[in-house]
Amino acid sequence: MTASLNIAVIGAGAIGRTHVETLGRMEGMRLCALADPSPAGRALAESLGVPCLPDAEALIASGLAQAAVVATPNETHLPVSAALLRAGLPVLLEKPVAESLDSALRLVAAAEETGVPLLVGHHRRHNPIIRAAHAAIRGGLLGDLVMATATCSLAKPASYFEAAWRRTPGAGGPLLINLVHEIDLMRHFFGEIAQVQAFAGDQRRGFAVEDTAAVCLSFEAGGLATLCISDAAVGPWAWDLSAGENRARFPAHAVSAHHYAGSRAGLSLPDLTLWEPQGEPDWTRELQPRKLPVAQGDPYEAQLAHFAELIRKGGEPRVSARDATANLIVLDAIRLAAETGQAVRPDLSALERFPAKPNGFAS
Ligand SMILES: NC(=O)c1ccc[n+]([C@@H]2O[C@H](COP(=O)([O-])OP(=O)(O)OC[C@H]3O[C@@H](n4cnc5c(N)ncnc54)[C@H](O)[C@@H]3O)[C@@H](O)[C@H]2O)c1
């Protein structure tokens, strides 16, 4: 029998606790330690009966961990993860890969130089619903992808913003924290983004970061999409509030939040309903809905299982630092478009020195 992998969780906040709970359900891996300087982190470690180290350096020095999940604030992703990689410890790093393009590129370079696995936590890509949707879209069930729309209304409570980083420019805001998931999925389904246009506002909350944004995307391969996001708007039309991915934290309303319309059929998510015409498409005839088959599965568990496989067998991560950095480049383009009122082309040339590698999953 293979020995259990000793995994540490660094940053025992909101999502760190999800990883801790998920690790508790996994076979072949176990939580060996937490690293978090806060009293809440120490209290959690005590309740779990595992050691709590103050930071990544102390964790590395302790020799307790074979790999780590990094769930610290965005602006710490580079120093924490680079230290782990340089110490030879594989990393599952929460999204976004970093707070800035410069930090993200340094992290891509660290992963390349060390050859140690670095998986970025765009967990939705491990969701069976997304995998089934990807197979349907890339397999041509919708015909050519013509347009898509994703909504993301997340009425976050005041307590959420007590952590200062969540309202600090360069570290927080719903573009970097939440929209990065939607960008990642749009790239996953449509391919690279050719141009963006955007509006962003901070009027609802009055923080230094935006609270609401509307974004238009055009894709290199053709097709258009709109994304509408707010952390101050009430409504169930958000992936987080409909997909049932993290039921300990979020309800799962029976609505769709993403709509993809192709030349032959449409697809709504997360309900995974395909809307097809009988015969040739004709807007005057009723479409037939059909649920696509999907196996049940927890994306956080699937993500950790993939991480364990990378540690044990090697291979390319399903979401590499390079891939996640392309999401940041698109976000920077969205910010610039919102500031200038101009259409902006995301410039992926900074990634050219890091060749894309096939990851063994249809991506
Ligand atoms: N995949 C997802 O859906 C998802 C969901 C939520 C958050 N996130 C990401 O996870 C990260 C953490 O977000 P959160 O909402 O859990 O934050 P949080 O503020 O709730 O928790 C962060 C924790 O990290 C600790 N910490 C801070 N600096 C540290 C350091 N240098 N070393 C060790 N611990 C440190 C803090 O004490 C705190 O306990 C962010 O990057 C965020 O974007 C991802």
The ligand as an SDF file (V2000), in Angstrom:
LIG
                    3D

 44 48  0  0  0  0  0  0  0  0999 V2000
  -10.8530   28.6330   -5.1470 N   0  0  0  0  0  0  0  0  0  0  0  0
  -11.7480   29.4550   -4.6270 C   0  0  0  0  0  0  0  0  0  0  0  0
  -12.9170   29.4130   -4.9560 O   0  0  0  0  0  0  0  0  0  0  0  0
  -11.3380   30.4690   -3.5790 C   0  0  0  0  0  0  0  0  0  0  0  0
  -12.2810   30.9000   -2.6510 C   0  0  0  0  0  0  0  0  0  0  0  0
  -11.8650   31.8190   -1.6940 C   0  0  0  0  0  0  0  0  0  0  0  0
  -10.5630   32.3000   -1.6960 C   0  0  0  0  0  0  0  0  0  0  0  0
   -9.6910   31.8710   -2.6410 N   0  0  0  0  0  0  0  0  0  0  0  0
   -8.3070   32.3770   -2.6530 C   0  0  0  0  0  0  0  0  0  0  0  0
   -7.6500   31.8440   -1.5100 O   0  0  0  0  0  0  0  0  0  0  0  0
   -6.7550   32.8040   -0.9420 C   0  0  0  0  0  0  0  0  0  0  0  0
   -7.1480   33.0560    0.5140 C   0  0  0  0  0  0  0  0  0  0  0  0
   -8.4480   33.6260    0.5320 O   0  0  0  0  0  0  0  0  0  0  0  0
   -9.3510   33.5400    1.8460 P   0  0  0  0  0  0  0  0  0  0  0  0
  -10.6330   34.1810    1.4830 O   0  0  0  0  0  0  0  0  0  0  0  0
   -9.3410   32.1730    2.4100 O   0  0  0  0  0  0  0  0  0  0  0  0
   -8.5070   34.5170    2.7950 O   0  0  0  0  0  0  0  0  0  0  0  0
   -8.6360   34.7260    4.3840 P   0  0  0  0  0  0  0  0  0  0  0  0
   -8.2560   36.1500    4.6390 O   0  0  0  0  0  0  0  0  0  0  0  0
   -9.9360   34.2080    4.8630 O   0  0  0  0  0  0  0  0  0  0  0  0
   -7.4970   33.7530    4.9560 O   0  0  0  0  0  0  0  0  0  0  0  0
   -6.1280   33.9680    4.7280 C   0  0  0  0  0  0  0  0  0  0  0  0
   -5.3580   33.2990    5.8660 C   0  0  0  0  0  0  0  0  0  0  0  0
   -3.9660   33.3630    5.5610 O   0  0  0  0  0  0  0  0  0  0  0  0
   -3.2480   33.7080    6.7550 C   0  0  0  0  0  0  0  0  0  0  0  0
   -1.9890   34.3150    6.3180 N   0  0  0  0  0  0  0  0  0  0  0  0
   -1.7670   35.5730    5.8620 C   0  0  0  0  0  0  0  0  0  0  0  0
   -0.4840   35.7100    5.4750 N   0  0  0  0  0  0  0  0  0  0  0  0
    0.1110   34.5010    5.6990 C   0  0  0  0  0  0  0  0  0  0  0  0
    1.4260   34.0070    5.4900 C   0  0  0  0  0  0  0  0  0  0  0  0
    2.3840   34.7870    4.9510 N   0  0  0  0  0  0  0  0  0  0  0  0
    1.7020   32.7300    5.8350 N   0  0  0  0  0  0  0  0  0  0  0  0
    0.7470   31.9350    6.3740 C   0  0  0  0  0  0  0  0  0  0  0  0
   -0.5410   32.3520    6.5770 N   0  0  0  0  0  0  0  0  0  0  0  0
   -0.8450   33.6130    6.2330 C   0  0  0  0  0  0  0  0  0  0  0  0
   -4.1790   34.6340    7.4910 C   0  0  0  0  0  0  0  0  0  0  0  0
   -3.8670   34.6760    8.8910 O   0  0  0  0  0  0  0  0  0  0  0  0
   -5.5410   33.9930    7.2220 C   0  0  0  0  0  0  0  0  0  0  0  0
   -5.8840   33.0310    8.2000 O   0  0  0  0  0  0  0  0  0  0  0  0
   -6.8440   34.0150   -1.8470 C   0  0  0  0  0  0  0  0  0  0  0  0
   -5.8280   33.9210   -2.8030 O   0  0  0  0  0  0  0  0  0  0  0  0
   -8.1940   33.8820   -2.5190 C   0  0  0  0  0  0  0  0  0  0  0  0
   -8.2500   34.5230   -3.7770 O   0  0  0  0  0  0  0  0  0  0  0  0
  -10.0370   30.9430   -3.5540 C   0  0  0  0  0  0  0  0  0  0  0  0
  1  2  1  0
  2  3  2  0
  2  4  1  0
  4  5  1  0
  4 44  2  0
  5  6  2  0
  6  7  1  0
  7  8  2  0
  8  9  1  0
  8 44  1  0
  9 10  1  0
  9 42  1  0
 10 11  1  0
 11 12  1  0
 11 40  1  0
 12 13  1  0
 13 14  1  0
 14 15  2  0
 14 16  1  0
 14 17  1  0
 17 18  1  0
 18 19  2  0
 18 20  1  0
 18 21  1  0
 21 22  1  0
 22 23  1  0
 23 24  1  0
 23 38  1  0
 24 25  1  0
 25 26  1  0
 25 36  1  0
 26 27  1  0
 26 35  1  0
 27 28  2  0
 28 29  1  0
 29 30  1  0
 29 35  2  0
 30 31  1  0
 30 32  2  0
 32 33  1  0
 33 34  2  0
 34 35  1  0
 36 37  1  0
 36 38  1  0
 38 39  1  0
 40 41  1  0
 40 42  1  0
 42 43  1  0
M  CHG  2   8   1  16  -1
M  END
$$$$
